[in-house]
Amino acid sequence: MAKVKHITEPDAFGYQVRIVRRGKETSRYFSHKLWGNRNKSLQAAITWRDQMLVVLKGSKTRFLKPPKNKTTTGVTGVSRTIKYDHRKDKSYLCYTVFWVKDGKSRNKTFQVGNVETVTADDELHAFRTARLFRSCYEHAIDNDIYFDDSKFAGWKKKRLYEDPDLNAAI
């Protein structure tokens, strides 16, 4: 059998559909004998799987671990930090977004600049961009679509939160 997502053939008598969302498994077995033959049972399994994916849409886990109630910005997954560079003896203001890609925890840092020279506009720009990054990530997870973080390259020179295409997606 060619590999079909969420469908396996555990034995010679039928197909098994398994979908796991937020730690809860939804499954069903499709017997070849009950459905008439092997092809009909596979088609029934595919149809049921597609229906269940619509029902369970948006229930994928966003976090590897449950989020802590601690937040410095009020936005889940976005934190404001000051990082110290020992080599240059300077402190930098950053907004960091935490997210999950391929089952691994990732982070994207939006560095505002030197704490001594940063302006309120620079800080607001970094915060709004970090918040948009997180919103786009959550939208992708909720709608079972690929999250492309490359759109945020060169963010300092772009006002991505004013882009109607990105805002329409969320």
DSSP file with accessible surface (Angstrom, degrees, kcal/mol):
  #  RESIDUE AA STRUCTURE BP1 BP2  ACC     N-H-->O    O-->H-N    N-H-->O    O-->H-N    TCO  KAPPA ALPHA  PHI   PSI    X-CA   Y-CA   Z-CA
    1    1 A M              0   0  101      0, 0.0     2,-0.1     0, 0.0     8,-0.1   0.000 360.0 360.0 360.0 133.5    0.0    0.0    0.0
    2    2 A A        -     0   0   82      1,-0.1     2,-0.3     0, 0.0     0, 0.0  -0.469 360.0 -91.2 -66.9 146.7    1.3    3.5   -0.8
    3    3 A K        -     0   0  201     -2,-0.1     2,-0.4     3,-0.0    -1,-0.1  -0.446  45.4-174.3 -68.1 124.9    1.6    5.6    2.3
    4    4 A V  B >   -A    7   0A  33      3,-0.6     3,-2.2    -2,-0.3    -1,-0.0  -0.990  35.3-103.0-119.9 127.4   -1.5    7.6    3.0
    5    5 A K  T 3  S+     0   0  139     -2,-0.4     3,-0.1     1,-0.3    -2,-0.0  -0.218 100.9   1.6 -58.2 132.1   -1.3   10.0    5.9
    6    6 A H  T 3  S+     0   0   48      1,-0.1    12,-2.3    11,-0.1     2,-0.5   0.425 110.7 103.3  73.7   1.8   -3.0    8.8    9.1
    7    7 A I  E <   +AB   4  17A   7     -3,-2.2    -3,-0.6    10,-0.2     2,-0.3  -0.967  42.6 168.9-120.4 128.8   -4.0    5.5    7.5
    8    8 A T  E     - B   0  16A  77      8,-2.8     8,-3.2    -2,-0.5     3,-0.1  -0.857  33.9-133.4-128.5 166.5   -2.1    2.2    8.2
    9    9 A E  E     +     0   0A  56     -2,-0.3     6,-0.2     6,-0.2    -2,-0.0  -0.819  25.2 176.2-120.0  88.2   -2.8   -1.5    7.4
   10   10 A P  E     +     0   0A  80      0, 0.0     2,-0.3     0, 0.0    -1,-0.1   0.741  68.8   1.8 -69.5 -21.6   -2.1   -3.2   10.7
   11   11 A D  E >  S- B   0  14A  68      3,-0.7     3,-0.8    -3,-0.1     0, 0.0  -0.877  84.6 -91.7-150.1-177.8   -3.1   -6.6    9.4
   12   12 A A  T 3  S+     0   0   74     -2,-0.3     3,-0.1     1,-0.2    -3,-0.0   0.450 112.9  65.7 -81.1   2.7   -4.4   -8.3    6.2
   13   13 A F  T 3  S-     0   0  145      1,-0.2    19,-2.7    19,-0.1    20,-0.5   0.468 108.3 -26.6-108.3  -3.9   -8.0   -7.7    7.2
   14   14 A G  E <   -BC  11  31A   0     -3,-0.8    -3,-0.7    17,-0.3     2,-0.3  -0.995  59.9 -84.3 175.5-179.5   -8.4   -3.9    7.1
   15   15 A Y  E     - C   0  30A   4     15,-2.4    15,-3.4    -2,-0.3     2,-0.4  -0.873  27.3-148.7-113.7 147.5   -7.2   -0.4    7.5
   16   16 A Q  E     -BC   8  29A  39     -8,-3.2    -8,-2.8    -2,-0.3     2,-0.5  -0.960   5.0-159.8-117.8 129.6   -6.7    1.7   10.6
   17   17 A V  E     +BC   7  28A   0     11,-2.7    11,-1.7    -2,-0.4     2,-0.4  -0.946  14.1 178.9-108.1 128.3   -7.2    5.5   10.7
   18   18 A R  E     + C   0  27A 117    -12,-2.3     2,-0.4    -2,-0.5     9,-0.2  -0.991   7.9 174.9-132.9 127.1   -5.5    7.3   13.6
   19   19 A I  E     - C   0  26A   0      7,-2.6     7,-3.0    -2,-0.4     2,-0.5  -0.998  11.0-163.4-130.2 127.2   -5.5   11.1   14.3
   20   20 A V  E     + C   0  25A  70     -2,-0.4     2,-0.4     5,-0.2     5,-0.2  -0.956  12.7 170.9-115.1 125.4   -4.0   12.5   17.4
   21   21 A R  E >  S- C   0  24A  30      3,-2.3     3,-2.1    -2,-0.5    39,-0.2  -0.993  71.2 -12.8-134.7 127.5   -4.8   16.1   18.5
   22   22 A R  T 3  S-     0   0  152     -2,-0.4    -1,-0.1     1,-0.3     3,-0.1   0.863 128.3 -54.6  50.8  40.9   -3.9   17.6   21.9
   23   23 A G  T 3  S+     0   0   74      1,-0.2     2,-0.5    38,-0.0    -1,-0.3   0.435 114.1 115.4  79.6  -0.6   -3.0   14.1   23.2
   24   24 A K  E <   -C   21   0A 152     -3,-2.1    -3,-2.3     2,-0.0     2,-0.4  -0.891  56.0-144.1-107.4 128.6   -6.4   12.6   22.4
   25   25 A E  E     -C   20   0A  92     -2,-0.5     2,-0.5    -5,-0.2    -5,-0.2  -0.743  11.8-169.6 -94.3 134.7   -6.6    9.9   19.8
   26   26 A T  E     +C   19   0A  30     -7,-3.0    -7,-2.6    -2,-0.4     2,-0.3  -0.993  24.9 159.3-116.8 123.6   -9.5    9.5   17.3
   27   27 A S  E     -C   18   0A  54     -2,-0.5     2,-0.3    -9,-0.2    -9,-0.2  -0.965  22.3-176.2-146.1 161.9   -9.4    6.2   15.4
   28   28 A R  E     -C   17   0A 106    -11,-1.7   -11,-2.7    -2,-0.3     2,-0.4  -0.968  19.6-135.2-157.3 146.4  -11.5    3.8   13.5
   29   29 A Y  E     -C   16   0A  84     -2,-0.3     2,-0.6   -13,-0.2   -13,-0.2  -0.861  11.0-158.5-107.4 136.1  -10.9    0.4   11.8
   30   30 A F  E     -C   15   0A   2    -15,-3.4   -15,-2.4    -2,-0.4     2,-0.2  -0.907  12.8-150.7-119.1 103.4  -12.2   -0.4    8.3
   31   31 A S  E  >  -C   14   0A  31     -2,-0.6     4,-2.0   -17,-0.2   -17,-0.3  -0.493  11.6-142.7 -75.5 136.3  -12.5   -4.1    7.6
   32   32 A H  H  > S+     0   0   24    -19,-2.7     4,-0.7    -2,-0.2    -1,-0.1   0.907 103.7  50.6 -62.1 -39.5  -12.1   -5.3    4.1
   33   33 A K  H >4 S+     0   0  193    -20,-0.5     3,-0.6     1,-0.2    -1,-0.2   0.922 110.7  47.4 -67.1 -43.6  -14.9   -7.9    4.6
   34   34 A L  H 34 S+     0   0  138      1,-0.2    -1,-0.2     2,-0.1    -2,-0.2   0.885 116.3  43.5 -66.9 -36.5  -17.3   -5.4    6.0
   35   35 A W  H 3< S-     0   0   95     -4,-2.0    -1,-0.2     2,-0.1     2,-0.2   0.452 115.8-110.8 -92.0  -2.0  -16.7   -2.9    3.2
   36   36 A G  S << S-     0   0   55     -4,-0.7     2,-0.3    -3,-0.6    -4,-0.1  -0.224  80.6  -1.2 106.3 -47.6  -16.8   -5.4    0.4
   37   37 A N  S  > S-     0   0   70     -2,-0.2     4,-2.0    -6,-0.2     5,-0.2  -0.962  81.7 -84.9-162.4 179.1  -13.1   -5.4   -0.7
   38   38 A R  H  > S+     0   0  109     -2,-0.3     4,-2.0     1,-0.2     5,-0.2   0.892 121.4  48.5 -62.5 -44.9   -9.7   -3.9   -0.1
   39   39 A N  H  > S+     0   0  113      1,-0.2     4,-2.4     2,-0.2    -1,-0.2   0.898 111.2  49.9 -66.2 -40.1  -10.3   -0.8   -2.3
   40   40 A K  H  > S+     0   0  123      2,-0.2     4,-2.2     1,-0.2    -1,-0.2   0.882 110.5  49.9 -67.4 -37.4  -13.7    0.0   -0.9
   41   41 A S  H  X S+     0   0    0     -4,-2.0     4,-2.3     2,-0.2    -1,-0.2   0.893 110.8  50.0 -69.2 -35.8  -12.4   -0.1    2.7
   42   42 A L  H  X S+     0   0   26     -4,-2.0     4,-2.6     2,-0.2    -2,-0.2   0.933 110.9  48.9 -66.2 -43.0   -9.5    2.2    1.8
   43   43 A Q  H  X S+     0   0  112     -4,-2.4     4,-2.5     1,-0.2    -2,-0.2   0.904 111.6  49.7 -63.2 -40.0  -11.8    4.7    0.1
   44   44 A A  H  X S+     0   0   14     -4,-2.2     4,-2.6     2,-0.2    -1,-0.2   0.912 110.9  50.0 -64.3 -40.6  -14.1    4.6    3.2
   45   45 A A  H  X S+     0   0    0     -4,-2.3     4,-2.7     2,-0.2    -2,-0.2   0.915 111.6  47.9 -64.5 -42.3  -11.0    5.1    5.5
   46   46 A I  H  X S+     0   0   32     -4,-2.6     4,-2.6     2,-0.2    -2,-0.2   0.930 112.4  49.0 -64.9 -43.9   -9.9    8.1    3.4
   47   47 A T  H  X S+     0   0   72     -4,-2.5     4,-2.1     2,-0.2    -2,-0.2   0.936 113.7  45.8 -61.5 -45.9  -13.4    9.6    3.4
   48   48 A W  H  X S+     0   0   36     -4,-2.6     4,-2.5     2,-0.2    -2,-0.2   0.921 112.1  51.9 -64.5 -42.1  -13.7    9.2    7.2
   49   49 A R  H  X S+     0   0   33     -4,-2.7     4,-2.4     1,-0.2    -2,-0.2   0.934 109.5  49.4 -59.4 -46.4  -10.2   10.6    7.7
   50   50 A D  H  X S+     0   0   73     -4,-2.6     4,-1.4     1,-0.2    -1,-0.2   0.899 111.5  49.1 -62.2 -39.7  -10.9   13.7    5.6
   51   51 A Q  H  X S+     0   0  113     -4,-2.1     4,-2.1     1,-0.2    -1,-0.2   0.919 111.8  48.8 -65.0 -42.1  -14.1   14.3    7.5
   52   52 A M  H  X S+     0   0   35     -4,-2.5     4,-3.0     1,-0.2    -2,-0.2   0.866 105.6  57.1 -68.8 -34.6  -12.4   14.0   10.9
   53   53 A L  H  < S+     0   0   42     -4,-2.4    -1,-0.2     2,-0.2     4,-0.2   0.868 108.4  48.2 -64.5 -32.6   -9.6   16.3    9.8
   54   54 A V  H >< S+     0   0  111     -4,-1.4     3,-0.9    -5,-0.2    -2,-0.2   0.931 113.8  46.4 -69.9 -44.1  -12.3   19.0    9.2
   55   55 A V  H 3< S+     0   0  105     -4,-2.1    -2,-0.2     1,-0.2    -1,-0.2   0.909 118.5  41.2 -63.8 -41.4  -13.9   18.3   12.5
   56   56 A L  T >< S+     0   0   34     -4,-3.0     3,-1.7    -5,-0.1    -1,-0.2   0.345  84.8 140.3 -90.6   6.9  -10.6   18.4   14.4
   57   57 A K  T <   +     0   0  115     -3,-0.9    86,-0.1     1,-0.3    85,-0.1  -0.200  69.2  16.4 -54.6 136.2   -9.2   21.4   12.4
   58   58 A G  T 3  S+     0   0   19     83,-0.3    -1,-0.3    82,-0.1    85,-0.1   0.569  93.3 107.5  80.5   8.9   -7.2   23.8   14.5
   59   59 A S    <   +     0   0   25     -3,-1.7   -37,-0.2    83,-0.1    -2,-0.1   0.274  42.2 124.1-105.0  14.7   -6.8   21.4   17.4
   60   60 A K  S    S-     0   0   73     81,-0.4     2,-0.3   -39,-0.2   -39,-0.1  -0.387  73.1 -98.2 -68.1 153.1   -3.1   20.8   16.9
   61   61 A T        -     0   0   78      1,-0.2    -1,-0.1    -2,-0.1    -2,-0.1  -0.559  31.0-169.5 -75.4 129.3   -0.8   21.5   19.8
   62   62 A R        +     0   0   50     -2,-0.3     2,-0.4     1,-0.1    38,-0.2   0.677  69.9  50.6 -86.8 -23.5    0.9   24.9   19.6
   63   63 A F        -     0   0   58      1,-0.1    -1,-0.1    36,-0.1    42,-0.0  -0.920  61.5-149.9-121.6 145.7    3.2   24.3   22.5
   64   64 A L  S    S+     0   0   98     -2,-0.4    -1,-0.1     1,-0.2    -3,-0.0   0.853  98.8  21.5 -73.5 -37.0    5.6   21.5   23.5
   65   65 A K  S    S-     0   0  171     -3,-0.1    -1,-0.2     3,-0.0     3,-0.1  -0.935 104.1 -89.9-124.3 152.6    4.9   22.4   27.1
   66   66 A P        -     0   0  117      0, 0.0    -2,-0.1     0, 0.0     2,-0.0  -0.346  54.7-102.3 -60.5 141.1    1.9   24.2   28.5
   67   67 A P        -     0   0   64      0, 0.0     2,-0.2     0, 0.0     9,-0.0  -0.354  32.5-122.7 -66.7 145.8    2.6   28.0   28.6
   68   68 A K        -     0   0  169      2,-0.2    -3,-0.0     1,-0.1     0, 0.0  -0.504  16.6-122.1 -82.1 156.1    3.5   29.5   31.9
   69   69 A N  S    S+     0   0  166     -2,-0.2     2,-0.5     7,-0.1    -1,-0.1   0.541  84.9 102.5 -76.4  -6.0    1.4   32.4   33.2
   70   70 A K        +     0   0  181      2,-0.0     2,-0.3     4,-0.0    -2,-0.2  -0.670  44.1 156.4 -81.0 126.8    4.5   34.6   33.3
   71   71 A T        -     0   0   70     -2,-0.5     8,-0.1     5,-0.1     5,-0.1  -0.985  34.6-160.3-148.2 142.3    4.7   37.0   30.4
   72   72 A T  S    S+     0   0   91      6,-0.4     7,-0.1    -2,-0.3    -1,-0.1   0.524  95.9  33.8 -97.6  -7.2    6.5   40.3   30.1
   73   73 A T  S    S-     0   0   33      5,-0.5     6,-0.1     2,-0.2     3,-0.1   0.539 101.6-115.9-121.9 -14.8    4.4   41.6   27.2
   74   74 A G  S    S+     0   0   63      1,-0.2     2,-0.5     4,-0.2     5,-0.1   0.420  85.5 106.4  88.1  -2.3    0.9   40.2   27.7
   75   75 A V  S >  S-     0   0   34      3,-0.4     3,-2.0     0, 0.0    -2,-0.2  -0.957  76.9-118.0-114.3 123.8    1.1   38.1   24.5
   76   76 A T  T 3  S+     0   0   70     -2,-0.5     3,-0.1     1,-0.3    -5,-0.1  -0.365  99.0  14.4 -60.3 129.2    1.6   34.4   24.8
   77   77 A G  T 3  S+     0   0   19      1,-0.2    21,-2.9    -2,-0.1     2,-0.5   0.412 106.5  98.4  88.5  -2.4    4.9   33.3   23.3
   78   78 A V  E <   +D   97   0B   3     -3,-2.0    -5,-0.5    19,-0.2    -3,-0.4  -0.976  47.8 177.3-121.8 126.6    6.4   36.9   23.1
   79   79 A S  E     -D   96   0B  24     17,-2.6    17,-2.7    -2,-0.5     2,-0.5  -0.943  24.4-137.6-129.8 152.4    8.8   38.2   25.7
   80   80 A R  E     +D   95   0B  95     -2,-0.3     2,-0.3    15,-0.2    15,-0.2  -0.929  34.8 165.9-106.8 124.2   10.7   41.4   26.2
   81   81 A T  E     -D   94   0B  49     13,-2.8    13,-3.0    -2,-0.5     2,-0.5  -0.935  34.8-135.7-136.4 160.2   14.3   41.0   27.3
   82   82 A I  E     -D   93   0B  95     -2,-0.3     2,-0.4    11,-0.2    11,-0.2  -0.984  24.8-160.5-116.7 120.3   17.5   42.9   27.7
   83   83 A K  E     -D   92   0B  96      9,-3.1     9,-3.4    -2,-0.5     2,-0.5  -0.855   6.8-143.7-104.5 138.9   20.6   40.9   26.5
   84   84 A Y  E     -D   91   0B 104     -2,-0.4     2,-0.7     7,-0.2     7,-0.2  -0.872   3.2-153.2-105.9 126.7   24.0   41.9   27.5
   85   85 A D  E  >> -D   90   0B  28      5,-3.2     5,-1.5    -2,-0.5     4,-1.3  -0.885   4.8-167.2 -99.1 110.2   26.9   41.5   25.1
   86   86 A H  T  45S+     0   0  153     -2,-0.7    -1,-0.2     1,-0.2     5,-0.0   0.834  84.2  57.7 -67.1 -33.2   30.2   41.0   27.1
   87   87 A R  T  45S+     0   0  216      1,-0.2    -1,-0.2     3,-0.1    -2,-0.0   0.888 119.9  27.5 -66.2 -39.9   32.4   41.5   24.1
   88   88 A K  T  45S-     0   0  129      2,-0.2    -1,-0.2    -3,-0.2    -2,-0.2   0.502 100.4-130.2 -99.4  -6.7   31.1   45.0   23.4
   89   89 A D  T  <5 +     0   0  115     -4,-1.3     2,-0.3     1,-0.2    -3,-0.2   0.919  66.4 123.4  56.1  47.3   30.0   45.8   27.0
   90   90 A K  E   < -D   85   0B  93     -5,-1.5    -5,-3.2    25,-0.0     2,-0.4  -0.968  56.6-133.7-136.6 153.9   26.6   46.9   25.8
   91   91 A S  E     -D   84   0B  40     -2,-0.3    24,-2.7    -7,-0.2     2,-0.4  -0.882  19.3-159.1-109.1 140.7   23.0   45.9   26.5
   92   92 A Y  E     -DE  83 114B  33     -9,-3.4    -9,-3.1    -2,-0.4     2,-0.4  -0.959  14.0-133.3-124.0 136.4   20.4   45.3   23.8
   93   93 A L  E     +DE  82 113B   3     20,-2.5    19,-2.7    -2,-0.4    20,-1.1  -0.727  34.8 175.5 -85.9 132.4   16.7   45.4   24.0
   94   94 A C  E     -DE  81 111B   1    -13,-3.0   -13,-2.8    -2,-0.4     2,-0.5  -0.975  30.2-148.8-138.3 150.3   15.0   42.4   22.3
   95   95 A Y  E     -DE  80 110B  15     15,-2.2    15,-3.6    -2,-0.3     2,-0.4  -0.991  24.0-163.0-114.4 127.5   11.6   40.9   21.7
   96   96 A T  E     -DE  79 109B   6    -17,-2.7   -17,-2.6    -2,-0.5     2,-0.5  -0.937   6.6-157.1-117.5 132.6   11.7   37.1   21.4
   97   97 A V  E     -DE  78 108B   0     11,-2.9    11,-2.2    -2,-0.4     2,-0.4  -0.927   8.3-153.2-108.7 128.5    9.0   34.9   20.0
   98   98 A F  E     + E   0 107B  88    -21,-2.9     2,-0.3    -2,-0.5     9,-0.2  -0.865  28.1 149.7-102.4 135.7    8.9   31.3   21.0
   99   99 A W  E     - E   0 106B  14      7,-2.4     7,-3.9    -2,-0.4     2,-0.4  -0.920  40.1-110.7-155.1 173.3    7.3   28.7   18.6
  100  100 A V  E     + E   0 105B  30     -2,-0.3     2,-0.4     5,-0.2     5,-0.2  -0.955  26.8 177.0-119.9 131.6    7.5   25.1   17.6
  101  101 A K  E >  S- E   0 104B  59      3,-2.7     3,-1.8    -2,-0.4    -2,-0.0  -0.992  74.2 -11.0-134.9 127.4    8.8   23.8   14.2
  102  102 A D  T 3  S-     0   0  140     -2,-0.4    -1,-0.1     1,-0.3     3,-0.1   0.861 128.9 -55.6  53.7  38.2    9.0   20.1   13.4
  103  103 A G  T 3  S+     0   0   53      1,-0.2     2,-0.4    -3,-0.0    -1,-0.3   0.544 116.6 110.9  76.7   7.3    8.4   19.2   17.0
  104  104 A K  E <  S-E  101   0B 132     -3,-1.8    -3,-2.7   -40,-0.0     2,-0.2  -0.922  72.8-113.9-118.3 141.2   11.3   21.3   18.3
  105  105 A S  E     +E  100   0B  83     -2,-0.4     2,-0.3    -5,-0.2    -5,-0.2  -0.509  41.6 178.9 -71.2 131.7   11.1   24.5   20.3
  106  106 A R  E     -E   99   0B  96     -7,-3.9    -7,-2.4    -2,-0.2     2,-0.3  -0.858  14.0-157.3-127.1 164.8   12.4   27.5   18.3
  107  107 A N  E     -E   98   0B  96     -2,-0.3     2,-0.4    -9,-0.2    -9,-0.2  -0.994   5.8-156.9-145.0 150.0   12.7   31.2   18.9
  108  108 A K  E     -E   97   0B  55    -11,-2.2   -11,-2.9    -2,-0.3     2,-0.5  -0.997  16.1-151.5-124.2 125.1   13.0   34.3   16.7
  109  109 A T  E     -E   96   0B  43     -2,-0.4     2,-0.7   -13,-0.2   -13,-0.2  -0.864   8.7-163.6-105.0 129.6   14.6   37.4   18.2
  110  110 A F  E     -E   95   0B   0    -15,-3.6   -15,-2.2    -2,-0.5     2,-0.5  -0.903  17.5-156.2-107.8  97.6   13.7   40.9   17.1
  111  111 A Q  E     -E   94   0B  79     -2,-0.7   -17,-0.3   -17,-0.2     3,-0.1  -0.664  11.2-170.3 -82.6 121.6   16.6   43.0   18.4
  112  112 A V  E     -     0   0B  13    -19,-2.7     2,-0.3    -2,-0.5    -1,-0.2   0.937  44.0-107.3 -76.0 -48.6   15.6   46.6   18.8
  113  113 A G  E     -E   93   0B  15    -20,-1.1   -20,-2.5     5,-0.1    -1,-0.3  -0.924  59.4 -11.8 148.4-171.5   19.0   48.0   19.5
  114  114 A N  E >>  -E   92   0B  21     -2,-0.3     4,-1.5   -22,-0.2     3,-1.1  -0.340  57.1-133.0 -60.3 132.9   21.3   49.4   22.1
  115  115 A V  T 34 S+     0   0   59    -24,-2.7     3,-0.2     1,-0.3    -1,-0.1   0.858 104.6  55.0 -58.6 -34.1   19.3   50.2   25.3
  116  116 A E  T 34 S+     0   0  172    -25,-0.4    -1,-0.3     1,-0.2   -24,-0.1   0.753 119.4  29.5 -74.0 -23.5   21.0   53.6   25.6
  117  117 A T  T <4 S+     0   0  102     -3,-1.1    -1,-0.2     2,-0.1    -2,-0.2   0.461  86.8 120.2-117.5  -1.0   20.0   54.7   22.1
  118  118 A V     <  -     0   0   37     -4,-1.5     2,-0.2    -3,-0.2    -5,-0.1  -0.371  50.2-145.3 -71.1 140.9   16.7   52.9   21.4
  119  119 A T     >  -     0   0   68     -7,-0.1     4,-2.2     1,-0.1     5,-0.2  -0.670  23.4-114.0-101.0 164.2   13.7   55.1   20.7
  120  120 A A  H  > S+     0   0   82     -2,-0.2     4,-2.7     1,-0.2     5,-0.2   0.873 118.2  54.5 -63.4 -36.4   10.0   54.3   21.6
  121  121 A D  H  > S+     0   0   87      2,-0.2     4,-2.5     1,-0.2    -1,-0.2   0.913 107.4  49.8 -64.5 -41.6    9.2   54.0   17.9
  122  122 A D  H  > S+     0   0   70      2,-0.2     4,-2.2     1,-0.2    -2,-0.2   0.915 112.6  47.3 -62.1 -42.7   11.9   51.4   17.4
  123  123 A E  H  X S+     0   0   46     -4,-2.2     4,-2.6     2,-0.2    -2,-0.2   0.928 112.2  48.7 -66.9 -42.4   10.6   49.4   20.4
  124  124 A L  H  X S+     0   0   89     -4,-2.7     4,-2.8     1,-0.2     5,-0.3   0.912 110.1  52.7 -63.6 -40.2    7.0   49.6   19.2
  125  125 A H  H  X S+     0   0   11     -4,-2.5     4,-2.1     1,-0.2    -1,-0.2   0.933 111.4  45.9 -60.7 -45.7    8.0   48.5   15.7
  126  126 A A  H  X S+     0   0    0     -4,-2.2     4,-2.6     2,-0.2    -2,-0.2   0.919 113.9  48.9 -65.0 -42.0    9.9   45.4   17.1
  127  127 A F  H  X S+     0   0   35     -4,-2.6     4,-2.7     2,-0.2     5,-0.2   0.943 112.0  47.5 -64.5 -46.1    7.0   44.6   19.5
  128  128 A R  H  X S+     0   0   83     -4,-2.8     4,-2.2     1,-0.2    -1,-0.2   0.893 113.4  48.9 -63.6 -36.9    4.3   44.8   16.7
  129  129 A T  H  X S+     0   0    0     -4,-2.1     4,-2.5    -5,-0.3    -1,-0.2   0.922 111.9  48.4 -68.3 -42.9    6.5   42.7   14.4
  130  130 A A  H  X S+     0   0    0     -4,-2.6     4,-2.3     2,-0.2    -2,-0.2   0.916 111.8  49.8 -62.8 -42.0    7.0   40.1   17.1
  131  131 A R  H  X S+     0   0  102     -4,-2.7     4,-2.4     1,-0.2    -1,-0.2   0.909 111.2  48.9 -64.6 -39.8    3.3   40.0   17.8
  132  132 A L  H  X S+     0   0    6     -4,-2.2     4,-2.9    -5,-0.2     5,-0.2   0.913 108.7  53.9 -65.0 -42.0    2.5   39.6   14.1
  133  133 A F  H  X S+     0   0    0     -4,-2.5     4,-2.2     1,-0.2    -2,-0.2   0.949 111.6  44.9 -55.8 -49.5    5.1   36.8   13.8
  134  134 A R  H  X S+     0   0    4     -4,-2.3     4,-2.7     1,-0.2    -2,-0.2   0.910 112.7  51.0 -64.4 -41.2    3.4   34.9   16.7
  135  135 A S  H  X S+     0   0   40     -4,-2.4     4,-2.5     1,-0.2    -1,-0.2   0.911 110.4  49.0 -63.9 -41.5   -0.1   35.6   15.2
  136  136 A C  H  X S+     0   0    9     -4,-2.9     4,-2.2     2,-0.2    -1,-0.2   0.903 111.4  50.5 -64.6 -40.3    0.9   34.3   11.8
  137  137 A Y  H  X S+     0   0    3     -4,-2.2     4,-2.3    -5,-0.2    -2,-0.2   0.948 111.9  46.4 -61.5 -47.9    2.4   31.2   13.4
  138  138 A E  H  X S+     0   0   41     -4,-2.7     4,-2.8     1,-0.2    -2,-0.2   0.895 110.8  53.1 -64.3 -38.1   -0.8   30.5   15.4
  139  139 A H  H  X S+     0   0   55     -4,-2.5     4,-1.6    -5,-0.2    -1,-0.2   0.919 109.0  49.6 -61.6 -42.7   -2.9   31.1   12.3
  140  140 A A  H  <>S+     0   0    4     -4,-2.2     5,-2.5     2,-0.2     4,-0.3   0.919 112.8  46.7 -63.8 -42.8   -0.8   28.5   10.4
  141  141 A I  H ><5S+     0   0   31     -4,-2.3     3,-1.2     1,-0.2   -81,-0.4   0.938 111.9  50.4 -64.3 -45.9   -1.2   25.9   13.3
  142  142 A D  H 3<5S+     0   0   46     -4,-2.8    -1,-0.2     1,-0.3    -2,-0.2   0.795 117.4  39.8 -64.5 -28.6   -4.9   26.5   13.6
  143  143 A N  T 3<5S-     0   0   53     -4,-1.6    -1,-0.3    -5,-0.2    -2,-0.2   0.226 108.5-119.1-107.4  12.6   -5.5   26.1    9.9
  144  144 A D  T < 5 +     0   0   58     -3,-1.2     2,-0.3    -4,-0.3    -3,-0.2   0.884  68.3 134.1  52.6  44.9   -3.0   23.2    9.3
  145  145 A I      < -     0   0   94     -5,-2.5     2,-0.2    -6,-0.2    -1,-0.2  -0.850  63.9 -90.4-120.0 161.2   -0.9   25.2    6.9
  146  146 A Y        -     0   0  167     -2,-0.3     2,-0.7    -3,-0.1    -5,-0.0  -0.487  35.1-136.2 -71.6 134.3    2.8   25.6    6.6
  147  147 A F        -     0   0   19     -2,-0.2     2,-0.8    -7,-0.0   -10,-0.1  -0.839  14.3-160.2 -94.5 118.3    4.3   28.5    8.5
  148  148 A D    >   +     0   0   54     -2,-0.7     3,-0.8     1,-0.1     4,-0.1  -0.847  13.6 177.9-101.6 101.9    6.8   30.4    6.5
  149  149 A D  G >   +     0   0   46     -2,-0.8     3,-1.6     1,-0.2    -1,-0.1   0.578  66.2  85.3 -81.3  -5.2    9.0   32.4    8.8
  150  150 A S  G >  S+     0   0   72      1,-0.3     3,-1.7     2,-0.2    -1,-0.2   0.717  71.9  75.8 -69.8 -17.8   11.2   33.7    5.9
  151  151 A K  G <  S+     0   0   90     -3,-0.8    -1,-0.3     1,-0.3    -2,-0.1   0.735  89.6  59.6 -62.0 -20.4    8.6   36.6    5.4
  152  152 A F  G X  S+     0   0    0     -3,-1.6     3,-1.1    -4,-0.1    -1,-0.3   0.381  74.4 119.2 -94.5   5.0   10.1   38.3    8.4
  153  153 A A  T <  S+     0   0   58     -3,-1.7    -3,-0.0     1,-0.3     0, 0.0  -0.469  81.8  18.7 -67.5 138.7   13.6   38.5    7.1
  154  154 A G  T >  S+     0   0   47     -2,-0.2     3,-1.2     1,-0.1     4,-0.4   0.808  79.8 155.3  70.7  30.5   14.7   42.2    6.9
  155  155 A W  G X   +     0   0   24     -3,-1.1     3,-0.9     1,-0.3     5,-0.3   0.755  59.1  68.5 -63.5 -26.6   11.9   43.2    9.3
  156  156 A K  G 3  S+     0   0  116      1,-0.2    -1,-0.3     3,-0.1    -3,-0.0   0.837 104.5  42.2 -64.9 -29.8   13.7   46.3   10.5
  157  157 A K  G <  S+     0   0  199     -3,-1.2     2,-0.4     2,-0.0    -1,-0.2   0.476 111.4  65.1 -94.6  -3.7   13.2   48.0    7.1
  158  158 A K    <   -     0   0   98     -3,-0.9     2,-1.0    -4,-0.4     3,-0.2  -0.926  68.2-143.0-122.1 146.9    9.6   46.8    6.6
  159  159 A R    >   +     0   0   98     -2,-0.4     3,-1.8     1,-0.2     4,-0.3  -0.726  30.5 171.3-101.6  77.2    6.4   47.6    8.5
  160  160 A L  G >  S+     0   0   13     -2,-1.0     3,-1.6    -5,-0.3     6,-0.2   0.813  70.2  64.6 -62.1 -30.9    5.0   44.0    8.1
  161  161 A Y  G 3  S+     0   0   21      1,-0.3    -1,-0.3    -3,-0.2    -2,-0.0   0.630  99.6  54.6 -70.8  -9.9    2.1   44.7   10.4
  162  162 A E  G <  S+     0   0  125     -3,-1.8    -1,-0.3     4,-0.0    -2,-0.2   0.445  81.6 109.1 -97.0  -2.4    0.8   47.3    7.8
  163  163 A D    <>  -     0   0   54     -3,-1.6     4,-2.2    -4,-0.3     3,-0.3  -0.639  59.9-154.7 -77.0 116.2    0.9   44.7    5.0
  164  164 A P  H  > S+     0   0   91      0, 0.0     4,-2.0     0, 0.0    -1,-0.2   0.816  90.9  58.9 -64.6 -27.4   -2.7   43.8    4.2
  165  165 A D  H  > S+     0   0  129      2,-0.2     4,-1.0     1,-0.2    -2,-0.0   0.920 110.3  40.9 -67.0 -43.5   -1.8   40.4    2.8
  166  166 A L  H  > S+     0   0    9     -3,-0.3     4,-0.7    -6,-0.2     3,-0.3   0.910 117.0  48.3 -70.9 -41.0   -0.2   39.3    6.2
  167  167 A N  H  < S+     0   0   62     -4,-2.2     3,-0.4     1,-0.2    -2,-0.2   0.802 105.9  58.2 -70.9 -28.1   -3.0   40.8    8.2
  168  168 A A  H  < S+     0   0   84     -4,-2.0    -1,-0.2    -5,-0.2    -2,-0.2   0.828 100.1  58.7 -68.1 -30.0   -5.7   39.3    6.0
  169  169 A A  H  <        0   0   39     -4,-1.0    -1,-0.2    -3,-0.3    -2,-0.2   0.776 360.0 360.0 -70.3 -26.5   -4.3   35.8    6.9
  170  170 A I     <        0   0   84     -4,-0.7    -3,-0.1    -3,-0.4    -2,-0.1   0.342 360.0 360.0-109.2 360.0   -4.8   36.4   10.6
